[in-house]
Amino acid sequence: MKIKVDFPKLFVLGFFAAGAAVAISNWLPKPSNTASATIAVPQLSFEATEGRKLFDANCATCHGKNAAGTDKGPPLIHDFYNPGHHSDAAFYFAAARGVRQHHWHFGDMPPQPQVTQDDLTGIIRYVREMQVANGITYRQHQM
C-alpha cells in the first residue's frame, strides 16, 4: 500500500497553523519589564544605610526604589542577582565597564564612571542586605 502525501496542502495548512499561533500569542498577556513584587525593607546596618543613599543617587533611576526595578532597568532584588550567580565582583565590573543585556530586555547598561569603588562597596552592602531580607541568598549557579 502506497500513501500519497499532498505537500502543497500540507504546507498551506502548516502556514495557517503558524499564523494562528502567532496571532494567539499576540493576544496573550505579556510579562512586564517592571517589578511588581512588594519589597521588604529591613533595619539596615550603618554601611548599608550609607550605601542606600549612594544607590538612590546613582542607581535608583533605572533599578528603582528599594532596587525593585523600573521600566528602565531590572530589579536587583531578584534571584538572578543572588551572590552565587552575580558575585560582588560582577557589580564592580558592571559599574566600571557596563553590561550587555542578558537576563532582561532593558538594553545594555552603560558604565557609571561617577561611582567610585568605595561607593560600590556601600551600594553592594545595601543590595545584599535587601536581598537577604527578601529571601535571596547564595545559591551556586548551575548552567
Secondary structure as the mmCIF struct_conf table of DSSP 4:
data_model
#
loop_
_struct_conf.conf_type_id
_struct_conf.id
_struct_conf.beg_label_comp_id
_struct_conf.beg_label_asym_id
_struct_conf.beg_label_seq_id
_struct_conf.end_label_comp_id
_struct_conf.end_label_asym_id
_struct_conf.end_label_seq_id
HELX_RH_AL_P HELX_RH_AL_P1 PHE A 7 TRP A 27
BEND BEND1 LEU A 28 LEU A 28
HELX_LH_PP_P HELX_LH_PP_P1 PRO A 29 SER A 32
BEND BEND2 ASN A 33 THR A 34
BEND BEND3 ALA A 37 ALA A 37
HELX_LH_PP_P HELX_LH_PP_P2 THR A 38 ALA A 40
HELX_LH_PP_P HELX_LH_PP_P3 PRO A 42 SER A 45
HELX_RH_AL_P HELX_RH_AL_P2 PHE A 46 ASN A 58
TURN_TY1_P TURN_TY1_P1 CYS A 59 CYS A 59
HELX_RH_AL_P HELX_RH_AL_P3 ALA A 60 HIS A 63
HELX_RH_3T_P HELX_RH_3T_P1 LYS A 65 ALA A 67
BEND BEND4 ASP A 71 GLY A 73
BEND BEND5 LEU A 76 HIS A 78
HELX_RH_3T_P HELX_RH_3T_P2 ASP A 79 TYR A 81
BEND BEND6 ASN A 82 ASN A 82
TURN_TY1_P TURN_TY1_P2 PRO A 83 HIS A 85
BEND BEND7 HIS A 86 HIS A 86
HELX_RH_AL_P HELX_RH_AL_P4 ASP A 88 ARG A 97
STRN STRN1 VAL A 99 VAL A 99
BEND BEND8 HIS A 103 PHE A 106
HELX_LH_PP_P HELX_LH_PP_P4 ASP A 108 ASP A 108
STRN STRN2 MET A 109 MET A 109
HELX_LH_PP_P HELX_LH_PP_P5 PRO A 110 PRO A 111
TURN_TY1_P TURN_TY1_P3 PRO A 113 GLN A 114
BEND BEND9 VAL A 115 VAL A 115
HELX_RH_AL_P HELX_RH_AL_P5 GLN A 117 ALA A 133
TURN_TY1_P TURN_TY1_P4 ASN A 134 GLY A 135
#
